[in-house]
Amino acid sequence: MPRNEDYDGSSFLEPASLGELSPDRGADYLFWNNMAMTSHRTWDAALPPLGVNLTGYRLLNMTIVFSFGITKGILTYMGQSTAPTTLDWVGGALLAVALYWIGLYEQRDAKKWEWFFQVDLAPGIGYYAKRVVGGAMGVLFSLRGALAITSLSSLPVFLLAHFISHVPLDAWFGVYVGFSVCAHFLWHWTRRIRGRVWGWQRAMDFVEDYGPGSPLAEQHGRHGLLTLFAQPNL
């Protein structure tokens, strides 16, 4: 009988047919063979864009924490003394308890509020963010004379234009365009590198699971190397 590898790396004899085994051994073989087939990680499922799901609950947590920090910082710099203390009490007591209580539902297996705890919002946010940024860039490119107002969309250029006032606005427009183009290419280059690293990790995991000499590991190893060293068309 041919030898196969089960899910924990130990070997067992694989029969040519179940008729070679007794009823007891046949049941054991079917059970452990099914365990070996289902224990390997599946690669067909696509990874989320951010690596984890950006659900409504997680987005709410980040929004509240960010808004809390910005508001407290503004009040402190304005010289307020009572308002930051009140904000600490509201954020530390009421909001923290409320978010903790809501988070308990995320750990349950029930389908309650599935749209809030499980649905990934990152693709939709990225879709609309690209269009908002693209629209803002279109307005900026069409309003060269209003760079002093539209440069608020780019903080580095705005700060430089504020402290170096003798440079003409047209020059700052060129700096802004160059900065935006570089950021665009950097974003796409980062995504390409991430895809290559993922292909390499996939190849290494197949080699670890199936052994360096197995045909499946060699197939996915070649795919991972091609993914890692392929030259993308930017």
C-alpha positions as CSV (number, residue, x, y, z in Angstrom):
1,M,0.0,0.0,0.0
2,P,1.3,3.5,-0.8
3,R,2.5,5.7,2.1
4,N,0.9,9.0,2.8
5,E,1.4,11.9,5.2
6,D,-1.3,12.8,7.7
7,Y,-2.0,16.2,9.2
8,D,0.5,16.0,12.0
9,G,3.4,14.9,9.8
10,S,3.4,11.2,10.7
11,S,3.1,8.6,8.0
12,F,0.5,6.0,7.5
13,L,-0.3,3.3,4.9
14,E,-2.9,4.3,2.3
15,P,-4.8,1.3,1.0
16,A,-5.5,0.9,-2.7
17,S,-9.2,0.3,-1.8
18,L,-11.2,0.2,1.4
19,G,-11.8,-3.5,0.8
20,E,-8.3,-4.2,2.1
21,L,-9.2,-3.0,5.5
22,S,-11.5,-4.4,8.2
23,P,-14.6,-2.4,9.1
24,D,-12.9,-1.0,12.2
25,R,-9.7,0.0,10.4
26,G,-11.7,1.3,7.5
27,A,-13.7,3.7,9.8
28,D,-10.4,4.8,11.4
29,Y,-8.8,5.4,8.0
30,L,-11.8,7.5,6.7
31,F,-11.8,9.6,9.9
32,W,-8.0,10.4,10.0
33,N,-7.9,10.9,6.2
34,N,-10.7,13.4,6.4
35,M,-8.8,15.2,9.3
36,A,-5.7,15.3,7.2
37,M,-7.5,16.8,4.2
38,T,-9.3,19.5,6.3
39,S,-6.5,20.5,8.6
40,H,-4.4,22.3,6.0
41,R,-4.9,26.0,5.6
42,T,-7.1,27.1,2.7
43,W,-5.5,29.6,0.3
44,D,-8.6,30.2,-1.8
45,A,-10.1,32.7,0.6
46,A,-8.9,36.2,-0.2
47,L,-7.3,38.3,2.4
48,P,-9.0,41.5,3.5
49,P,-7.3,44.7,2.1
50,L,-5.9,45.6,5.5
51,G,-5.1,42.1,6.6
52,V,-8.0,42.3,9.1
53,N,-11.7,43.2,8.8
54,L,-12.4,46.9,9.3
55,T,-15.9,46.4,10.8
56,G,-18.3,49.1,12.0
57,Y,-17.5,48.4,15.6
58,R,-13.7,48.7,15.2
59,L,-14.2,51.8,13.1
60,L,-16.4,53.3,15.8
61,N,-13.7,52.6,18.4
62,M,-11.0,54.3,16.4
63,T,-13.2,57.3,15.6
64,I,-14.1,57.8,19.3
65,V,-10.5,57.5,20.5
66,F,-9.2,59.9,17.7
67,S,-12.0,62.4,18.3
68,F,-11.4,62.3,22.1
69,G,-7.7,62.9,21.8
70,I,-8.1,65.7,19.3
71,T,-10.8,67.5,21.3
72,K,-8.8,67.2,24.6
73,G,-5.7,68.5,22.9
74,I,-7.5,71.5,21.5
75,L,-9.1,72.4,24.8
76,T,-5.8,72.1,26.6
77,Y,-3.9,74.3,24.2
78,M,-6.7,76.9,24.5
79,G,-6.1,77.1,28.2
80,Q,-9.2,75.4,29.4
81,S,-9.0,73.6,32.7
82,T,-12.5,72.4,33.5
83,A,-13.5,71.1,30.1
84,P,-10.6,68.6,29.7
85,T,-11.4,67.2,33.1
86,T,-15.1,66.8,32.2
87,L,-14.1,65.2,28.9
88,D,-11.8,62.7,30.8
89,W,-14.7,61.7,33.0
90,V,-17.1,61.2,30.1
91,G,-14.6,59.4,27.9
92,G,-13.0,57.3,30.7
93,A,-16.3,56.3,32.4
94,L,-19.3,56.4,30.1
95,L,-17.8,55.8,26.7
96,A,-15.3,53.1,27.9
97,V,-18.1,51.1,29.7
98,A,-20.4,51.5,26.7
99,L,-17.8,50.3,24.2
100,Y,-16.8,47.4,26.4
101,W,-20.5,46.3,26.7
102,I,-21.0,46.5,23.0
103,G,-17.8,44.6,22.4
104,L,-19.1,41.6,24.4
105,Y,-21.5,40.9,21.5
106,E,-18.6,40.7,19.1
107,Q,-17.2,37.6,20.9
108,R,-20.5,35.7,20.7
109,D,-21.2,33.2,17.9
110,A,-24.7,34.5,17.4
111,K,-25.5,36.4,14.2
112,K,-26.8,39.4,16.1
113,W,-25.6,42.7,14.5
114,E,-23.6,40.8,11.9
115,W,-23.5,43.9,9.7
116,F,-21.8,45.8,12.6
117,F,-19.3,43.1,13.8
118,Q,-18.4,41.0,10.8
119,V,-18.9,43.0,7.5
120,D,-15.6,44.4,6.2
121,L,-16.0,48.1,5.4
122,A,-12.5,48.7,4.1
123,P,-13.3,48.1,0.3
124,G,-16.2,50.5,0.4
125,I,-14.3,53.1,2.3
126,G,-11.4,52.8,-0.1
127,Y,-13.7,53.0,-3.1
128,Y,-15.3,56.3,-2.0
129,A,-12.0,57.7,-0.6
130,K,-10.3,57.4,-4.0
131,R,-13.2,59.2,-5.7
132,V,-13.2,62.0,-3.1
133,V,-9.5,62.4,-3.4
134,G,-9.6,62.3,-7.2
135,G,-12.3,64.9,-7.2
136,A,-10.3,67.1,-4.9
137,M,-7.2,66.7,-7.1
138,G,-9.3,67.6,-10.1
139,V,-10.5,70.8,-8.4
140,L,-6.9,71.6,-7.4
141,F,-5.5,71.1,-10.9
142,S,-8.2,73.4,-12.3
143,L,-7.7,76.1,-9.7
144,R,-4.0,76.9,-9.9
145,G,-4.6,80.5,-8.6
146,A,-6.3,79.2,-5.4
147,L,-3.4,77.1,-4.2
148,A,-3.4,79.0,-0.8
149,I,-6.8,77.5,-0.1
150,T,-6.6,74.1,-1.7
151,S,-3.1,73.3,-0.3
152,L,-4.9,72.4,2.9
153,S,-5.4,68.9,1.4
154,S,-1.6,68.4,1.6
155,L,-0.2,69.3,5.0
156,P,3.5,69.2,4.2
157,V,3.1,71.6,1.2
158,F,0.9,73.9,3.3
159,L,3.4,74.2,6.1
160,L,6.3,74.9,3.7
161,A,4.2,77.5,1.9
162,H,3.4,79.1,5.2
163,F,6.9,79.4,6.5
164,I,8.6,80.2,3.1
165,S,6.4,83.0,1.9
166,H,8.8,84.4,-0.8
167,V,8.3,81.4,-3.1
168,P,5.5,82.0,-5.8
169,L,2.3,80.0,-5.6
170,D,2.9,78.5,-9.0
171,A,6.1,76.9,-7.7
172,W,4.2,75.5,-4.7
173,F,1.7,74.1,-7.2
174,G,4.5,72.2,-8.9
175,V,5.7,70.9,-5.6
176,Y,2.2,69.7,-4.7
177,V,1.8,67.9,-8.0
178,G,5.2,66.2,-7.6
179,F,4.4,65.2,-4.0
180,S,1.0,63.7,-5.1
181,V,2.6,61.8,-8.0
182,C,5.3,60.3,-5.7
183,A,2.7,59.4,-3.1
184,H,0.6,57.6,-5.8
185,F,3.6,55.6,-7.1
186,L,4.7,54.8,-3.5
187,W,1.2,53.4,-2.7
188,H,1.2,51.2,-5.8
189,W,4.7,50.0,-5.1
190,T,3.9,49.1,-1.5
191,R,0.9,47.1,-2.7
192,R,3.1,45.2,-5.2
193,I,5.7,44.4,-2.5
194,R,3.0,43.2,-0.2
195,G,1.7,40.8,-2.9
196,R,5.2,39.5,-3.6
197,V,5.9,38.9,0.1
198,W,2.5,37.1,0.4
199,G,3.4,34.9,-2.6
200,W,6.8,34.0,-1.0
201,Q,5.2,33.2,2.4
202,R,2.6,31.0,0.6
203,A,5.4,29.0,-1.1
204,M,7.3,28.6,2.2
205,D,4.2,27.4,4.0
206,F,3.5,24.8,1.3
207,V,7.1,23.5,1.6
208,E,6.8,23.3,5.3
209,D,3.4,21.4,5.2
210,Y,4.1,19.0,2.3
211,G,7.9,18.7,2.4
212,P,10.5,20.2,0.1
213,G,10.3,17.3,-2.4
214,S,6.6,17.0,-3.0
215,P,5.2,18.1,-6.4
216,L,2.6,20.3,-4.7
217,A,5.3,22.2,-2.8
218,E,7.4,22.6,-5.9
219,Q,4.5,23.9,-7.9
220,H,3.6,26.5,-5.3
221,G,7.2,27.3,-4.7
222,R,7.7,28.2,-8.4
223,H,4.5,30.3,-8.2
224,G,5.8,32.1,-5.1
225,L,9.2,32.8,-6.7
226,L,7.5,34.1,-9.9
227,T,5.3,36.3,-7.7
228,L,8.3,37.6,-5.7
229,F,10.6,38.4,-8.6
230,A,8.1,39.4,-11.3
231,Q,8.5,42.9,-12.6
232,P,5.1,44.6,-12.4
233,N,3.9,47.0,-15.1
234,L,3.3,50.2,-13.1
